[in-house]
Every structure is written in structure tokens, then in C-alpha cells.
Amino acid sequence: MEDHLGAADVQPLPLAPQKSQAAYGVKHDVPARLRKILSLADFETAARGFLPRPLYGYISGAAEDELSLAANRSAFERLKFRPKVLVDVARRSQATTIFGRTYASPFGIAPVGISAISAYRGDVALAQAAQGEQIPAIMSGTSLIPMETVHAAAPGTWFQAYLPGDAARRDALIDRVQAAGFATLVVTVDIPVWANRENNVRTGFSMPLRPSLRLAMDGLTRPRWLCGTFLRTLIQHGMPHFENSFATRGAPMLSASAIRDTTGRDHLSWEDIARIRARWSGNLVIKGILHADDARRAASIGADGIIVSNHGGRQLDGAVEPLQVLPEICEAVGDDLVVMMDSGVRRGADVLKALALGARFVFVGRPFMYAAAVGGEAGVRHAIGLLRDEVDRNMAMLGARSVEEVTSDVLA
Ligand SMILES: Cc1cc2nc3c(=O)[nH]c(=O)nc-3n(C[C@H](O)[C@H](O)[C@H](O)COP(=O)(O)O)c2cc1C
């Protein structure tokens, strides 16, 4: 079902040349301030010291007791590899083709809301880094830069929508995404109601942020973020607003009284997705699937792909980790749609474990957001490079020459 292709999705991309062995270890081609960052985990440590407490808490946190957040990691840790040796892997490649487009790696950037408050021009930085490194970035619909601006800066970007409850507003939003030129629409379906994220209440985070002495103090203790991200944004672009939840501009990000209209999503159903399928001519991806029946349903209404995801543990606490259900979901839908996943991917080894269980593609959320916060576009490019090198090294050690060779056979 890969026939809904837009112009931006069919241009062939030249693949990046493979890294030489000398490229492993200290990276001299990245800015000096990023050279001590050796893994995605290092970006989290750096971001904790860079971001005000409510913002770091918003990104790192999850729902209730954070059981699903922890399970996402332990699921990867439980899986072990069974490498094959003495395979000639000199000509290996991690290039992956989905929706008619070849990407340089089998991973992309998951949608992360309000990224432009944590990173200067966050959505643009993420999208341009992805474009430069030939991977997809999914722009969040809960974002503070107009989608048209992001698409113009990086035309291969995918757009993620939370569907408005009201049908007329829903149609208008879809029409706007189409008019902006996006080729791939990701509809996130695991948020019928707001999740219970107690950590946000504890740290004083809300959307919009409410001005308070406490918030001001939190900002003042992070002067690099205050000057380099927040004040710079205010001076150069004015107060950020929720730009893309509807066809028209929404509430400001910082306000004593403004309220974001997110009501009425709890009555959405598969019929609404079917109507979107009829209206949207590009690739349609449904994000937040954890049940094989739902995966079959997505295929039957003509979706092109699904992202198996528990939203990084941020919605239903106790929701199963995607790795656990991937094999049965892949079995259920076969080649009817492109099965992708996210939640808990932190290493190249994790990317390969997800592929081995049947995913065609993997997305990563928090780590790329941390990279954008501390290093902007260069930071995200460095993060992509680290993950790419890990995939490349591990493919060599597994004896896999292509992503097609990363099957359940590589797992113990
Ligand atoms: C701070 C933050 C904001 C997010 N905002 C969105 C969003 O706007 N839309 C969406 O579909 N998913 C959103 N997600 C979920 C991610 O797209 C993704 O499913 C999740 O982060 C994957 O887990 P990981 O962070 O462990 O990689 C958000 C995640 C985080 C951490």
C-alpha cells in the first residue's frame, strides 16, 4: 500500500559514504563542545544541567509510576544476540527503504511536543539535522513553529497530528497539512484523554506555562537556556504559540490564563481514521498501536504504516512494551503495511533488536530532544552519527550485511 507518494518522498537520495574504522572513537569532525558526548545517554546528562527543572522533567518523565518507561528499557536489556562470525561484512549497509524512499539508517526522530521551548527553533533544528543525515524526522503537531516554516526548511519531514475532536476542525487541519506539502501524515491515537503525569505537577510544568516566581527562579538557574533559547526566541520570533494543533494559531506557550482546547478526543473512532484516509492522499501512519487487532484494522482501512508504541511510557502506565508485541503484530499484518516502532531505543543494539523482531523502522524520542536542547542542529547530527555508528559496528559483529539480514536469527 505504498501508492500515496508525494513528490518529496520519491526523490532518490545519495547515500552517505560508509565510515572508516578511524571514524570510531574520538570524533574530530564534530564541534569540540560535543566531543565528550559518546552516547545518547551522555546527551541526557548534559540536558539535565542545561534545561530548567520543569522542562527537563517534562521530557524525561512518564505517566504515574513510570512502569512502562522502565519496562521499555528492560525489554531491550533482556534480549541477547547470537552473532555469526567470519561473514564478509566489508560491504555492509544499513540503508532502508520505506514509502518509496531510501533512508541512510533504519531509524528516525519521533515527534516531541513543544521542542522549540527546550531547543532554540527546535522543530527546525531536528528537521534539518534529519534531512542532512538522510533520516526522517516527524514534526509534532503540539509545536510552536508553523508547519509551513518547518516544511520549507526540510521538505522530507513527516507531520504528526493529534486529531481535533470536532470534524470540521479535523478536516481543516488535514487540508492545511496537505497544502503545506507534507507527504507523510502520522496520526497519534493513544491519547483519548490526558495522561496522569504527576511529575509535571510536582515540577510546576503545564501547557501553557503559567508565569510564577518559581518558574522565573527555575529559568534563572539555567542562564544558558534562558539567554540562548528562551530570550533569543522571544527577541527574534516573539512569544511562541501552539501553531499546529488546528488549521489556525492556538494559545501562547506562556500565559496566566490562556487554555489550550484539547477536548473532545475521547469519542474518536476508527470511522474517523477511515474518513481521514479518504481525505488524505499522502502516506498515512497510525502511531500508538499495541494490539494485533488494531494493526489489522489499520491495514484494513488503508493505512500505509503503523508505529507500535506506548508513547515512551507517557500515556497508559502499565501498557505493554512494544518489543513484546512486535512479533505478533508483524505476523498479523504481514506486508500489508510498514510496521515501525518506538519507545526505549537508546543504542544501535536496540535498533537491531527491534528490526530482528520484525520492525522495518525505529523512532527515537527523548535522546534527540536532549541533543537539540544542548547542541542544536549540530547536536542532533552528532546524536544521529553516534547511533548510526553503533548500528554499523553491531551489524558487522552480528555478521549482517544489510537490514534484511537482521532477522530473528541474530537473537539468542
Ligand atoms: C517530551 C515528549 C513530548 C512528546 N510529544 C509527542 C507528541 O507531540 N506527539 C506524539 O505523537 N508523541 C509525542 N511523544 C512521544 C514520542 O513521539 C515517542 O513515542 C516516545 O518519546 C518514544 O519513546 P522514547 O522517548 O523512549 O524514545 C513525546 C515524547 C516526549 C518525551
PDBQT file of the ligand as one rigid body, heavy atoms in Angstrom, charges set to zero:
ROOT
HETATM    1  C1  LIG A 501       8.731  15.403  25.694  1.00  0.00    +0.000 C 
HETATM    2  C2  LIG A 501       7.965  14.485  24.804  1.00  0.00    +0.000 A 
HETATM    3  C3  LIG A 501       6.945  15.003  24.023  1.00  0.00    +0.000 A 
HETATM    4  C4  LIG A 501       6.248  14.158  23.151  1.00  0.00    +0.000 A 
HETATM    5  N1  LIG A 501       5.299  14.693  22.328  1.00  0.00    +0.000 NA
HETATM    6  C5  LIG A 501       4.682  13.897  21.434  1.00  0.00    +0.000 A 
HETATM    7  C6  LIG A 501       3.770  14.456  20.505  1.00  0.00    +0.000 A 
HETATM    8  O1  LIG A 501       3.574  15.660  20.457  1.00  0.00    +0.000 OA
HETATM    9  N2  LIG A 501       3.166  13.605  19.644  1.00  0.00    +0.000 N 
HETATM   10  C7  LIG A 501       3.384  12.249  19.651  1.00  0.00    +0.000 A 
HETATM   11  O2  LIG A 501       2.793  11.517  18.861  1.00  0.00    +0.000 OA
HETATM   12  N3  LIG A 501       4.254  11.711  20.520  1.00  0.00    +0.000 NA
HETATM   13  C8  LIG A 501       4.907  12.505  21.402  1.00  0.00    +0.000 A 
HETATM   14  N4  LIG A 501       5.814  11.957  22.254  1.00  0.00    +0.000 N 
HETATM   15  C9  LIG A 501       6.099  10.514  22.184  1.00  0.00    +0.000 C 
HETATM   16  C10 LIG A 501       7.229  10.246  21.206  1.00  0.00    +0.000 C 
HETATM   17  O3  LIG A 501       6.843  10.515  19.887  1.00  0.00    +0.000 OA
HETATM   18  C11 LIG A 501       7.690   8.784  21.266  1.00  0.00    +0.000 C 
HETATM   19  O4  LIG A 501       6.571   7.944  21.131  1.00  0.00    +0.000 OA
HETATM   20  C12 LIG A 501       8.428   8.451  22.554  1.00  0.00    +0.000 C 
HETATM   21  O5  LIG A 501       9.201   9.532  23.005  1.00  0.00    +0.000 OA
HETATM   22  C13 LIG A 501       9.323   7.252  22.296  1.00  0.00    +0.000 C 
HETATM   23  O6  LIG A 501       9.973   6.886  23.434  1.00  0.00    +0.000 OA
HETATM   24  P1  LIG A 501      11.491   7.296  23.793  1.00  0.00    +0.000 P 
HETATM   25  O7  LIG A 501      11.439   8.708  24.277  1.00  0.00    +0.000 OA
HETATM   26  O8  LIG A 501      11.816   6.331  24.866  1.00  0.00    +0.000 OA
HETATM   27  O9  LIG A 501      12.347   7.133  22.555  1.00  0.00    +0.000 OA
HETATM   28  C14 LIG A 501       6.545  12.784  23.118  1.00  0.00    +0.000 A 
HETATM   29  C15 LIG A 501       7.576  12.282  23.905  1.00  0.00    +0.000 A 
HETATM   30  C16 LIG A 501       8.292  13.112  24.729  1.00  0.00    +0.000 A 
HETATM   31  C17 LIG A 501       9.425  12.550  25.517  1.00  0.00    +0.000 C 
ENDROOT
TORSDOF 0
